[in-house]
Amino acid sequence: MDRNIKKNIKNYVEEKIMKRKMMFLPIVAVATFMLVGYAAVDRKKPVIVSDRISIAYGEKFDTDVIDVTDNHDSRDMIQVTADTSSLNVKQLGTYQVEVNAVDQFNNQATKTIEVDVVDEVAPEFEVLGSGEGYVVEVPINGSNDVTSYIHASDNVDGDVTPFIETNKELDASVAGMQTIDLKVSDTSENEITKTFTFAVSDLEAPVISLKSGHDVVCDYGSQFNLNDYMTITDNIDETVNPVVEGTVDTSKENEVQKVKVTVQDQAGNKAESYLNVTVKDISAPVISLSQSQIKVDKGATVDLNSYLTSAIDNKDGDVKSQVKIDSLDTSSTGSKTVNYTVSDKAGNKAVVPLTVEVTFSGEQLVKTATSKLGTPYVWGATGPTSFDCSGFTQWVYRQHGISIPRTSGAQKSAGKTISLSELQVGDIVWRSGHVGIYIGGGQYIHAPTSGDVVKISNMSSGKFTCGVRYTN
């Protein structure tokens, strides 16, 4: 019922009933007649005018946006409800919603309308890092991709950064200001375009890399060198000179000495670090040998101390007299190692090896063989006062610890057969029934035959067919 009509009836009744009691019954009858008459008149239901409405993505459905009219009641007097069970405001699309409208006299209208959930909000740009507003800081020689510095997000599509378009490329290799227009759209074709200024400059401070952390040890008596404990690099400047606060006295042991290091590049970017330096005797003595490798004959006596030049320690000084030398066994051939060892008072130990090649040279055999020149030949004799040919070669080799068979044929079979062109000093020269020892220069030494003596002959007269090697 219209509010004005109700109010008028109320005022009329109060006036006639309360103030004029004599007229109570007639007035009540009139009021009743008016109410009944009016109700009989308003039998028309409201009209739901809206066929289709739109609401923004994510917003709550509001029935106030539905257009409803009535023959008597104003819009605010009409009760409007809707069944939104099928409506999902978090999903774009068109939904069927049943709307119910009731006026003051319970006249009711129902209608199914279409509700479009729409996206009308454009994406937004976000500057990453320390950039403010539309000025974006870019490190020189950094990425040329603007999405490394600016992201774009949409209320529906989420991250739309990959779809950002630019009117020109960013060049991060050139310092200075670069103005670039950025544009991005969402799937509903809502678009945003903004202009950003990219400030390309050196934003990176030098990098101080500690090799062994902040707490380090410096060798006693050494020259403190900052480069031994850290490296300093910069993205642009090839050389960045550090400023060092504090000094290190390497004569003061077991005392922590602090050093502060500050570096600044040409762009003013600064980095700082520090070292806690403790001085200790950490260096072993330095042993010097005149040679690192020598060659000696088998069975020879070697003065190993003669190869020790010096042994100096950074704190204890000359420790040559304390050097211990391994013994050397020259009774067998091969490569052997002799260690020279010394430790300082702090327990720092130094070991330097001397490689010794113990060899058996043919010259030694020849020297022994020539010592028997003129010794008579006696068949079957094996020395030392007389020899036959194979007894002579066997005796010479035996003096140097090399055991070979007694007969010439067996000597060939037991050794390594070589051609005459491969002969080396000390090899046995062989022909059927006779052997000798090659002494070089196309000559050999042998015990020839009965009535003769040990002598040197030319190879051309020996008619030898091969050589035999035992020495290596």
Secondary structure, 3 states (H helix, E strand, C coil): CCHHHHHHHHHHHHHHHHCCHHHHHHHHHHHHHHHHHHHHHCCCCCEECCCEEEEECCCCCCHHHCCEECCCCCHHHCEEEEECCCCCCCCCEEEEEEEEEECCCCCEEEEEEEEEEECCCCCEEEECCCCECCEEEEECCCCCCHHHCEEEEECCCEECHHHCEECCCCCCCCCEEEEEEEEEECCCCCEEEEEEEEEEECCCCCEEEECCCCEEEEECCCCCCHHHCEEEECCCCCCCCCEEECCCCCCCCCCEEEEEEEEECCCCCEEEEEEEEEEECCCCCEEEECCCEEEEECCCCCCHHHHEEEEEECCCEECHHHCEECCCCCCCCEEEEEEEEEECCCCCEEEEEEEEEEECCHHHHHHHHHCCCCCEECCCCECCCCECHHHHHHHHHHCCCCCCCCCHHHHHHHCEEECHHHCCCCCEEEECCEEEEEEECCEEEECCCCCCECEEEEHHHCCCCEEEECCC
